[in-house]
């Protein structure tokens, strides 16, 4: 749990304040409550901020100038005008020191500021502390808070009370809310506006249960935080164009890939399959089996089809019924498992002819126990292909053996 407290200022930061140009500014040079009015003042501010980022946070000159330009642009638009006065850099430093005090490393702060420079002008006591306290109240650990903010710094600038209420309403527990906050990069205001209407639409239009919707939201939250009209249109297209009925267990996965990939992207990937001799019927059969096959890039699909069809000799009608070939890792699962089975068959170590697709479907622990650990002949090959080590395989074997004896 993050501990909140007062911010301290280092000698290095104080020296920076004493030498930056705005420290000496007066109401004559900074009219309108401290907001510089000339392009030269704007340039001076931008340069001073860039120097601050280099001196205090270790940014490169190029990075600091880019961040400074972004913040200056938003300041010109009036978003940060209230913060630009002769105390500006003291306030910025208070933000930096606050993050450090509650456990953020410099690398974390760099990522936050790079992605959302306007965090620098947040007020520590009125904005940042209350947000961190809300995270704490949800039961988030220090690492959870850091992960969430680094992934989506915009969360620090949003009003998310309504979003938390909507998430709790749909997901039922603080633990599930934390899961979404850690995964989602969507604007939380969108969450508050769209989540509940979208859930109601899925229940009424598709007859999908609350439990099933909840599980999918936890897996792929961004697919459910979209405009309700867009979701309604997607539901129709998934049913009519992808041919996945709304009562299918794959329907919500179809919704995800339609939103994630887009119609053109899906059509382009269909063409890749058809360039390998697949019919439209074959492709649709694969999609209905598991739409997540289409989350891979076109290049990845080509590589996989080349391996399965040209090297292993499988035909489209066979592959269309085995979606697991297209949802697992090529390098970590398909290649090493096929190689292991081939070696075991050649050495006569298998008592039966195992179907490759069945072996691919096994969990890693089960595959290791059945096909790798009992046979020293494949330890080196499997370790090399999966990027592990023989020692780790043998250690795993010993641990499992002791458990079986116990």
C-alpha positions, 0 to 999 in steps of 0.5 A: 500500500502506498504511503502518503505524506508531504513532499521534500525538495532537494538542494539540486532542485532549489538551485534550479529554481534560483537560476531558471528565468521565470524565477526573476519574472515580475507582474510587468513581464508576466501579465494576466496573472503570470501567463507570458504573453509573447512568443519569446516568453513562451520560448523561454518557458519551453527551454526552461522546462526542457532544462528542468527535465534534463537536470532533474529526471535524466531525460535526453535533450531531444526527449525533454524538448519534445515533452516541453513542446507538448506541454507548451502547446497545451498551455497555449490552448489554455489548459495549464494557464493557471499553473504557469507563474513564477512558482511553476517549477516549484510546483512541477518539482513537487509533483516529481518528489511526490511520485518518488516519495510514494515509491515510483522510480525515475524510469516510471516517472519518465514514462508517465511524463513522456506519455502525459506531460500535463501530469506535471501541472497536476496539484499534489494535494488536490489531485494526485493525493486523492487519486492515490488514496482512491487506489489504496481504498480499492486495495491496490498494492504499490506495484499495482498502482505504479503499473496502472499509472505508468500504463495509463497516466491520463487516469491521474487527470480524470474524474473517475468516481462515476467510472468506479461506480459503473465498474463495481455495478457490473463486476461486483467487487473491488478486486475485479475493478482493480483488474480492469484499471490495470488492463484498460487504456480507455478514458475512464469517462467513457467507461462511465458513459458506455459500460452499463448501457453496453452490458444491457444491450448484450443482455437484451439483444444477445441473451448473454448472462451477466456472469459470461459478460463479466468474464469477457470484460475482465479478459478484454475490457476495451472491447466493451468500453465503446460507443453503444451505437458502435457496439450495436452495429458490431453485434449485427455484423458479427452475426451476419458477416462472420456467421457467428450466431449470438448464442454461440460461445464464440460470439463475444470473441467475434465482437472483440476481433471486429472491434480490435481488427476492423472490417478491412483488416479482417477481409485482408486476412481472409485473402491471406488464407485464400492465397494458400488455397482456402475457400471462403467456406474454410475461412468462415469455418475457422472463424466460427471455431475461434475468432481469435485466430484473426488477432495475428498479423498477416505476416504471422498468418502467412508464416504459420500457413507456410509451416502447417501446409507446405512443411507438414502437409495439412490441407485447408479443410483439416486446418479449418477445424483446428483453430488451436493451430492458429491461437498458440505461439508458433515459436514456443508451442508449434515448432518445439512440440512437433520437433519433440514428437518427431524425435520420440517417434523416430526413436520408437519411444512412443507407445502410440501415434499421438495426433499433433493437434491434440499435443498442441492443445495440452497445457505446458505442464502436461506436455512436459510431464508426458513428452519431455521430462521422461525422455532425456533424448529430447531435453536439449532440443526442447530447452533450446527451442523454447529458450529455457535450459536443461537444468530447469527441465531437470529441476522441474522433473525432480520437483514433480517426482518428489511430489508424486512420491509424497 
